[in-house]
Amino acid sequence: GRPRCVPDVEADDVIGTLARTAAGQAIEVIVSSGDKDLSQLVDEHVTIIDTMSGKRRDVAGVTAEFGVPPSLMVDYQTLVGDAVDNVPGVDKVGPKTAAKWLTQYGSLDALIAHAADIKGQAGENLRRALEWLPQGRRLVTIRTDCDLAGHVEGLPALEAIAIQPLQT
């Protein structure tokens, strides 16, 4: 671990910014955390090791666990809710319905555009949630563009902190 305190920036946003910066340089990033919010960062260079379950969440792992790829995790969390981020989710919409809708429509924006087409109680609940969904999305989105100048000096170069495989 590399403890850092960046005033007015959440820890997830520091992690997101560092992970995206390294991934942009094609450096393999492994984030060790039990926070499912970080699954939105997963891509071909970023993997999450869930400290609670020991599961490895790469692109396939996120998709298998949540029913949507990492690129849709923000939309998924907006629909199902996230108590930590104070996002209530759409009433009576759980993981299966959220994954089904996102698979069918491709994104939260497309789902919102077709909200009138969604039948039943879930559709009614979705339409009632339309007003707060954009704010919910902002709350669950991890920032990857934080200004970390003055807070990461002294860290070794990214290449220098890469973990080498164990030799047995």
N, C-alpha and C positions, 0 to 999 in steps of 0.2 A: 504494500500500500504506500501511497504517497499523500500524506495528509496535507490538505490545502484549505485555507479559508479565504473565500472571495466575497467581500461584502455585497449584500443585495442580490446575490446570485445563488439559486438553489443548487444543492449538491448534484442532483440529477442533471442540471443544465451544464455544470462543469464537466461531469462525466460525458455527457452528450457532445460537448464541444471538443473535448480531448479525443474522444473516440472517432468523431467524424474527421477531425484534422488528421489523425494517424491513418484512418482508412483512405482518406484522399491521397495519401502518399503510398498506398498499396501495402501498408503495414498491417499485419494480422493483429487484431485487438481481441483480448479476452477480458470481459467484465465479469467479476465475481459478485453476484448479488441475488437476493431472493425477490427483488422488486420486479414484478411482471411488467411495469411501465417501461422498463429498459428494453423490452422486446422490440419496441418500435425502432431501435437503433440497429438491429441485426441486419446484416447484409453479407455479401461475399467476403468481407474483411472483418466483420464484427460478430463475435459469438458471446453468448451469455452462459455462464455456469451458475445455475440456480443453487445458492448456498443452502436452501431449505431442503430441496429434494435431491440434489446432486445431478439433476438433469442438465444436459448440454443443449442449449437452444441456439441452433444455427437456423438458416432459413427454413429448412425442412422440418426442424423440430418445432419452431414457432407455428408453422402451418398445421402440423399434426396436432399440436396441443390446443390451439385456439380455433382452428378451422378457417383461418385467414392468414395470408402472408404478412410478414413484418410491415410492409408498406401500407397495410390497412389496419394496423393495431391501434392507431389513434382513433380512427372511426369506430372500430370495435369497442374500445374502452368508453367512448362517448355514449354509445348506445346501451351498453350493459351497466355503465356507471363505475365510479371509482371513489370509494368513501374517503380515502386518503387525500385525494385532490378535490373533495367536496363536489363531485359530479354525481347527481342522483341516478342517471341512466333513464331510459324510457321505461315507464311503469310496465311490469309484466313482460319485459323483453329480456330474455336471458341469453347466454352464450350461443345456443343453437339457432335461435331466431336471428340474432345479430349476424352470425356467420352466414346464414342462409340469405338474408337480405343483401349483405355486402357482396356475396358471390353472385347473386342475381343482378344487382344493379351496378356493381363495380366500385362504388365509393359512397360516402355519406352524402356528398353533394348530389349525386344522381338519385339516391334514395329520397332525399328531400324533394327533389324535382318531381318525383313520382309518388309522393306521399298520398295524394288523393286516390291512387290506384290500390293502396294496401287495404285489404278488407279486414273486417272483424275488430275485436277489441284492441288487438295489437296495433292495427292501423289507426284507430281512434286515439290511442295513447301516443303514437308517433306524432300525429297531427297536433296534439296538445303540447308536445315537447318542442315543436319547431322553433319557438321563440328563443329558447335557451340553448339549443344544440350548438350553435356557433361558439358561444362562450364556453360550453363544456369542452368542446374540441380544443380551444386555446388552453384551458386548464390542464388537460392531459398531455399536451404536446411538450416534449422535451426540447428545449432550445439547443441548437448546435452551432450558434454563432455568437457566443458570449465573448466579450472583450476580456481576455485573461491577462493582458499586458500588466506586468508588475506583480503577477501572482504565480507565474510558472517559471520565473527565472530561478536558476539553481537546480532545476530538474535536469537529469542527464538527457542527452539526445535520445529521441525515441528509439533509435536503433540500439542504443546501449542498454536499454531496459528490457529488451526482448527476452523472453524466457526460452532457454535452450532445452531441448528434450533431454530427459535423463538417460544416461548411458548405463546399461545393465550388463 
